[in-house]
């Protein structure tokens, strides 16, 4: 049974009518969502390269919200968000009240999206847990049995790898990622797909096995998120749970724990 995130929160015991604008700024895309205390209500996205105050305000023009919760891994965009809204903005950092511990030598260096993922997986699924986020990079974030963020793994993302091959070779094409027809590619394109999809499934499987061994636990919650999570998880039993909104859900939960003072 899911434990209540609102335990020890000032919102425990009554309904909170406020709505939040959740903003997740990543290197490729910026996701925005309208949420209330219980769920994400609507969601949109915009290329991060196109992020500007006018574009952001237009994107959410019909949404009504009282606060903005910002998770950003692109520092240059933080001022853009700040200039876009009059509502109070909570920018997620390691100093934010997360409801989980952090055991990391330099906590300020942890990406805000990774902290949001850690909160989301802990309170929606339980601990110990690992989040595998298929974004511009493939990241693994590890939460201990006592709900403490321990660190993780960073590997190149799938598009980073395939685009690198295209950029650095004369004959390899740029490809769209999808399920390969075979592990033995009969064309250059199929060979690249096999290397990317089967290769990343092997990478995920091995890293998760090493993490499980180091944690010395029998059961661990593994949740995949990010753009290519469903594709990789489709034939990888260790990724039984895919939640494309996990980062946004983490921001929603953080909003509840950090009311405006």
SEZAKOL-76610 format. One record per residue (C-alpha): residue number from 1; residue in three letters; x, y, z. Coordinates in steps of 0.1 Angstrom, whole numbers, plus 2048, in hexadecimal, padded with zeros to 3 digits. Layout:
BEGIN
<pos NUM	code ALA	px X	py Y	pz Z>
...
***
This chain:
BEGIN
<pos 1	code UNK	px 800	py 800	pz 800>
<pos 2	code UNK	px 80E	py 822	pz 7F6>
<pos 3	code UNK	px 819	py 837	pz 814>
<pos 4	code UNK	px 80B	py 85A	pz 816>
<pos 5	code UNK	px 823	py 875	pz 80B>
<pos 6	code UNK	px 80F	py 88E	pz 81E>
<pos 7	code UNK	px 818	py 87F	pz 840>
<pos 8	code UNK	px 827	py 89B	pz 854>
<pos 9	code UNK	px 81D	py 8B4	pz 839>
<pos 10	code UNK	px 809	py 8D4	pz 842>
<pos 11	code UNK	px 7F0	py 8C7	pz 828>
<pos 12	code UNK	px 7E9	py 8A7	pz 83A>
<pos 13	code UNK	px 7C4	py 8A2	pz 843>
<pos 14	code UNK	px 7B3	py 8BA	pz 82B>
<pos 15	code UNK	px 7AF	py 8C0	pz 807>
<pos 16	code UNK	px 7C5	py 8DA	pz 7F7>
<pos 17	code UNK	px 7B5	py 8EC	pz 7DA>
<pos 18	code UNK	px 7D5	py 8FB	pz 7CC>
<pos 19	code UNK	px 7E2	py 8F2	pz 7AA>
<pos 20	code UNK	px 807	py 8F1	pz 7A0>
<pos 21	code UNK	px 81A	py 8F7	pz 780>
<pos 22	code UNK	px 835	py 8DD	pz 77E>
<pos 23	code UNK	px 853	py 8E4	pz 768>
<pos 24	code UNK	px 86E	py 8CB	pz 75F>
<pos 25	code UNK	px 889	py 8DB	pz 74A>
<pos 26	code UNK	px 8A0	py 8C1	pz 73A>
<pos 27	code UNK	px 8BA	py 8C4	pz 720>
<pos 28	code UNK	px 8A3	py 8BA	pz 703>
<pos 29	code UNK	px 880	py 8C2	pz 70E>
<pos 30	code UNK	px 86E	py 8D6	pz 729>
<pos 31	code UNK	px 84F	py 8C5	pz 737>
<pos 32	code UNK	px 834	py 8D8	pz 748>
<pos 33	code UNK	px 816	py 8CB	pz 75B>
<pos 34	code UNK	px 7F8	py 8D8	pz 76E>
<pos 35	code UNK	px 7F3	py 8C4	pz 78E>
<pos 36	code UNK	px 7DF	py 8C5	pz 7AE>
<pos 37	code UNK	px 7E5	py 8B3	pz 7CF>
<pos 38	code UNK	px 7DA	py 892	pz 7C1>
<pos 39	code UNK	px 7E5	py 88F	pz 79D>
<pos 40	code UNK	px 7F3	py 89E	pz 77D>
<pos 41	code UNK	px 7D6	py 8AD	pz 76A>
<pos 42	code UNK	px 7E6	py 8B8	pz 749>
<pos 43	code UNK	px 808	py 8B7	pz 739>
<pos 44	code UNK	px 81B	py 8C7	pz 71C>
<pos 45	code UNK	px 83E	py 8CB	pz 710>
<pos 46	code UNK	px 854	py 8E3	pz 6FC>
<pos 47	code UNK	px 878	py 8E0	pz 6EE>
<pos 48	code UNK	px 88F	py 8EF	pz 709>
<pos 49	code UNK	px 8A1	py 902	pz 6ED>
<pos 50	code UNK	px 880	py 914	pz 6E6>
<pos 51	code UNK	px 87A	py 91D	pz 70B>
<pos 52	code UNK	px 872	py 942	pz 710>
<pos 53	code UNK	px 85A	py 955	pz 727>
<pos 54	code UNK	px 841	py 95C	pz 70B>
<pos 55	code UNK	px 842	py 938	pz 6FF>
<pos 56	code UNK	px 83E	py 92A	pz 722>
<pos 57	code UNK	px 822	py 941	pz 72B>
<pos 58	code UNK	px 810	py 939	pz 70B>
<pos 59	code UNK	px 814	py 913	pz 711>
<pos 60	code UNK	px 802	py 915	pz 732>
<pos 61	code UNK	px 7EB	py 933	pz 72B>
<pos 62	code UNK	px 7CB	py 920	pz 734>
<pos 63	code UNK	px 7D8	py 910	pz 754>
<pos 64	code UNK	px 7D0	py 91E	pz 776>
<pos 65	code UNK	px 7EA	py 919	pz 791>
<pos 66	code UNK	px 7F6	py 929	pz 7B1>
<pos 67	code UNK	px 81A	py 91D	pz 7B1>
<pos 68	code UNK	px 836	py 912	pz 79A>
<pos 69	code UNK	px 84D	py 8F4	pz 7A3>
<pos 70	code UNK	px 86D	py 8F4	pz 78E>
<pos 71	code UNK	px 884	py 8D8	pz 787>
<pos 72	code UNK	px 8A1	py 8E2	pz 770>
<pos 73	code UNK	px 8C1	py 8D3	pz 763>
<pos 74	code UNK	px 8C7	py 8F1	pz 74C>
<pos 75	code UNK	px 8D2	py 90E	pz 762>
<pos 76	code UNK	px 8CE	py 928	pz 746>
<pos 77	code UNK	px 8A9	py 920	pz 745>
<pos 78	code UNK	px 8A2	py 928	pz 76A>
<pos 79	code UNK	px 8A1	py 94D	pz 763>
<pos 80	code UNK	px 889	py 947	pz 746>
<pos 81	code UNK	px 871	py 936	pz 75D>
<pos 82	code UNK	px 874	py 950	pz 778>
<pos 83	code UNK	px 86C	py 96B	pz 75F>
<pos 84	code UNK	px 84D	py 959	pz 752>
<pos 85	code UNK	px 837	py 958	pz 770>
<pos 86	code UNK	px 82B	py 96E	pz 78D>
<pos 87	code UNK	px 822	py 950	pz 7A3>
<pos 88	code UNK	px 83B	py 944	pz 7BE>
<pos 89	code UNK	px 855	py 92C	pz 7B0>
<pos 90	code UNK	px 865	py 90F	pz 7C3>
<pos 91	code UNK	px 885	py 904	pz 7B2>
<pos 92	code UNK	px 88E	py 8E1	pz 7BC>
<pos 93	code UNK	px 8B1	py 8DC	pz 7CB>
<pos 94	code UNK	px 8C1	py 8C4	pz 7E4>
<pos 95	code UNK	px 8B7	py 8DD	pz 7FF>
<pos 96	code UNK	px 892	py 8DA	pz 7F7>
<pos 97	code UNK	px 87D	py 8C6	pz 810>
<pos 98	code UNK	px 87B	py 8A5	pz 7FD>
<pos 99	code UNK	px 86F	py 88D	pz 817>
<pos 100	code UNK	px 88D	py 876	pz 810>
<pos 101	code UNK	px 8B1	py 877	pz 81B>
<pos 102	code UNK	px 8D0	py 87E	pz 806>
<pos 103	code UNK	px 8F0	py 86B	pz 80C>
<pos 104	code UNK	px 907	py 87A	pz 7F1>
<pos 105	code UNK	px 929	py 88B	pz 7F4>
<pos 106	code UNK	px 91E	py 8AA	pz 7DF>
<pos 107	code UNK	px 8F8	py 8AC	pz 7E0>
<pos 108	code UNK	px 8F8	py 8CD	pz 7CE>
<pos 109	code UNK	px 904	py 8BA	pz 7AF>
<pos 110	code UNK	px 8E6	py 8A3	pz 7AD>
<pos 111	code UNK	px 8CF	py 8AC	pz 790>
<pos 112	code UNK	px 8AE	py 8BA	pz 79B>
<pos 113	code UNK	px 89C	py 8A1	pz 784>
<pos 114	code UNK	px 8AD	py 884	pz 796>
<pos 115	code UNK	px 8A1	py 891	pz 7B8>
<pos 116	code UNK	px 87E	py 894	pz 7AB>
<pos 117	code UNK	px 880	py 870	pz 79D>
<pos 118	code UNK	px 88C	py 864	pz 7BF>
<pos 119	code UNK	px 86F	py 874	pz 7D1>
<pos 120	code UNK	px 856	py 867	pz 7B8>
<pos 121	code UNK	px 862	py 843	pz 7B9>
<pos 122	code UNK	px 865	py 843	pz 7DF>
<pos 123	code UNK	px 842	py 84F	pz 7E7>
<pos 124	code UNK	px 830	py 83F	pz 7CA>
<pos 125	code UNK	px 841	py 81D	pz 7CA>
<pos 126	code UNK	px 856	py 819	pz 7E9>
<pos 127	code UNK	px 87A	py 813	pz 7F2>
<pos 128	code UNK	px 894	py 806	pz 7EB>
<pos 129	code UNK	px 890	py 812	pz 7C7>
<pos 130	code UNK	px 8A2	py 81A	pz 7A7>
<pos 131	code UNK	px 896	py 833	pz 78D>
<pos 132	code UNK	px 8A2	py 82E	pz 769>
<pos 133	code UNK	px 89D	py 84E	pz 756>
<pos 134	code UNK	px 8A1	py 84C	pz 730>
<pos 135	code UNK	px 8A8	py 870	pz 728>
<pos 136	code UNK	px 8C5	py 882	pz 716>
<pos 137	code UNK	px 8D9	py 86C	pz 72E>
<pos 138	code UNK	px 8CE	py 84B	pz 73D>
<pos 139	code UNK	px 8CF	py 850	pz 762>
<pos 140	code UNK	px 8CA	py 837	pz 77F>
<pos 141	code UNK	px 8C1	py 846	pz 7A1>
<pos 142	code UNK	px 8C3	py 830	pz 7C0>
<pos 143	code UNK	px 8AE	py 833	pz 7DF>
<pos 144	code UNK	px 8B8	py 81E	pz 7FE>
<pos 145	code UNK	px 89F	py 80A	pz 813>
<pos 146	code UNK	px 89F	py 827	pz 82C>
<pos 147	code UNK	px 894	py 840	pz 811>
<pos 148	code UNK	px 8B6	py 850	pz 80B>
<pos 149	code UNK	px 8C3	py 85B	pz 7E9>
<pos 150	code UNK	px 8E4	py 84A	pz 7E5>
<pos 151	code UNK	px 8EF	py 854	pz 7C1>
<pos 152	code UNK	px 8EE	py 841	pz 7A1>
<pos 153	code UNK	px 8FB	py 83C	pz 77E>
<pos 154	code UNK	px 8FC	py 853	pz 760>
<pos 155	code UNK	px 900	py 845	pz 73D>
<pos 156	code UNK	px 8FC	py 855	pz 71A>
<pos 157	code UNK	px 8D8	py 856	pz 70E>
<pos 158	code UNK	px 8CD	py 841	pz 6F0>
<pos 159	code UNK	px 8CA	py 85F	pz 6D9>
<pos 160	code UNK	px 8EB	py 86C	pz 6E4>
<pos 161	code UNK	px 8FB	py 84B	pz 6DB>
<pos 162	code UNK	px 8EA	py 847	pz 6B9>
<pos 163	code UNK	px 8EF	py 86C	pz 6B0>
<pos 164	code UNK	px 914	py 869	pz 6B9>
<pos 165	code UNK	px 918	py 84C	pz 6A0>
<pos 166	code UNK	px 907	py 861	pz 685>
<pos 167	code UNK	px 91C	py 880	pz 68D>
<pos 168	code UNK	px 93D	py 86E	pz 68F>
<pos 169	code UNK	px 93B	py 856	pz 672>
<pos 170	code UNK	px 938	py 85A	pz 64C>
<pos 171	code UNK	px 920	py 83E	pz 644>
<pos 172	code UNK	px 90A	py 838	pz 663>
<pos 173	code UNK	px 8E7	py 848	pz 660>
<pos 174	code UNK	px 8D3	py 85B	pz 67A>
<pos 175	code UNK	px 8B7	py 843	pz 686>
<pos 176	code UNK	px 896	py 844	pz 698>
<pos 177	code UNK	px 896	py 82D	pz 6B6>
<pos 178	code UNK	px 87E	py 810	pz 6B5>
<pos 179	code UNK	px 87D	py 7EB	pz 6BC>
<pos 180	code UNK	px 896	py 7D9	pz 6A6>
<pos 181	code UNK	px 88A	py 7BC	pz 691>
<pos 182	code UNK	px 8A7	py 7A6	pz 69B>
<pos 183	code UNK	px 8C7	py 7A6	pz 6B0>
<pos 184	code UNK	px 8DA	py 7A0	pz 690>
<pos 185	code UNK	px 8D5	py 7BE	pz 67A>
<pos 186	code UNK	px 8D2	py 7B7	pz 655>
<pos 187	code UNK	px 8D5	py 7DC	pz 64C>
<pos 188	code UNK	px 8EA	py 7F8	pz 65B>
<pos 189	code UNK	px 8CB	py 808	pz 66A>
<pos 190	code UNK	px 8C0	py 7E7	pz 67A>
<pos 191	code UNK	px 8E3	py 7E0	pz 687>
<pos 192	code UNK	px 8E3	py 802	pz 698>
<pos 193	code UNK	px 8C0	py 7FC	pz 6A7>
<pos 194	code UNK	px 8CC	py 7DB	pz 6B5>
<pos 195	code UNK	px 8EA	py 7EB	pz 6C4>
<pos 196	code UNK	px 8D6	py 807	pz 6D4>
<pos 197	code UNK	px 8B7	py 7F4	pz 6E1>
<pos 198	code UNK	px 8C6	py 7D2	pz 6EA>
<pos 199	code UNK	px 8E6	py 7E4	pz 6F6>
<pos 200	code UNK	px 8D3	py 7FB	pz 70E>
<pos 201	code UNK	px 8BE	py 7DE	pz 71B>
<pos 202	code UNK	px 8DE	py 7CC	pz 724>
<pos 203	code UNK	px 8EC	py 7EC	pz 733>
<pos 204	code UNK	px 8CD	py 7F1	pz 749>
<pos 205	code UNK	px 8CC	py 7CC	pz 753>
<pos 206	code UNK	px 8F0	py 7CB	pz 75E>
<pos 207	code UNK	px 8F0	py 7EC	pz 771>
<pos 208	code UNK	px 8D0	py 7E3	pz 783>
<pos 209	code UNK	px 8E0	py 7C1	pz 78D>
<pos 210	code UNK	px 8FF	py 7D3	pz 79B>
<pos 211	code UNK	px 8EA	py 7EC	pz 7AE>
<pos 212	code UNK	px 8D4	py 7D0	pz 7BD>
<pos 213	code UNK	px 8F4	py 7BD	pz 7C8>
<pos 214	code UNK	px 903	py 7DC	pz 7D8>
<pos 215	code UNK	px 8E3	py 7E4	pz 7EB>
<pos 216	code UNK	px 8E1	py 7BF	pz 7F6>
<pos 217	code UNK	px 8BB	py 7BF	pz 7F4>
<pos 218	code UNK	px 8A3	py 7A5	pz 7E7>
<pos 219	code UNK	px 888	py 7BC	pz 7DB>
<pos 220	code UNK	px 88C	py 7DD	pz 7CA>
<pos 221	code UNK	px 874	py 7F4	pz 7B8>
<pos 222	code UNK	px 880	py 7FC	pz 795>
<pos 223	code UNK	px 86D	py 817	pz 782>
<pos 224	code UNK	px 876	py 824	pz 75F>
<pos 225	code UNK	px 86E	py 846	pz 752>
<pos 226	code UNK	px 878	py 85D	pz 736>
<pos 227	code UNK	px 873	py 85E	pz 710>
<pos 228	code UNK	px 880	py 83B	pz 707>
<pos 229	code UNK	px 875	py 829	pz 727>
<pos 230	code UNK	px 858	py 817	pz 717>
<pos 231	code UNK	px 86D	py 80B	pz 6F9>
<pos 232	code UNK	px 889	py 7FD	pz 70E>
<pos 233	code UNK	px 871	py 7EE	pz 729>
<pos 234	code UNK	px 85B	py 7DC	pz 70F>
<pos 235	code UNK	px 872	py 7BE	pz 70E>
<pos 236	code UNK	px 885	py 7C2	pz 72F>
<pos 237	code UNK	px 874	py 7B1	pz 74C>
<pos 238	code UNK	px 888	py 7C3	pz 766>
<pos 239	code UNK	px 877	py 7E3	pz 75C>
<pos 240	code UNK	px 853	py 7D9	pz 765>
<pos 241	code UNK	px 848	py 7FC	pz 76E>
<pos 242	code UNK	px 849	py 81A	pz 756>
<pos 243	code UNK	px 83C	py 83C	pz 762>
<pos 244	code UNK	px 842	py 857	pz 748>
<pos 245	code UNK	px 837	py 872	pz 762>
<pos 246	code UNK	px 84D	py 867	pz 77E>
<pos 247	code UNK	px 862	py 888	pz 77F>
<pos 248	code UNK	px 842	py 89D	pz 77E>
<pos 249	code UNK	px 832	py 887	pz 799>
<pos 250	code UNK	px 851	py 88D	pz 7AF>
<pos 251	code UNK	px 84D	py 8B3	pz 7AA>
<pos 252	code UNK	px 828	py 8B0	pz 7B3>
<pos 253	code UNK	px 831	py 89E	pz 7D3>
<pos 254	code UNK	px 84C	py 8B7	pz 7DB>
<pos 255	code UNK	px 833	py 8D4	pz 7D7>
<pos 256	code UNK	px 81D	py 8C4	pz 7F2>
<pos 257	code UNK	px 83A	py 8C2	pz 80A>
<pos 258	code UNK	px 845	py 8E6	pz 804>
<pos 259	code UNK	px 828	py 8FE	pz 808>
<pos 260	code UNK	px 82C	py 923	pz 804>
<pos 261	code UNK	px 836	py 931	pz 825>
***
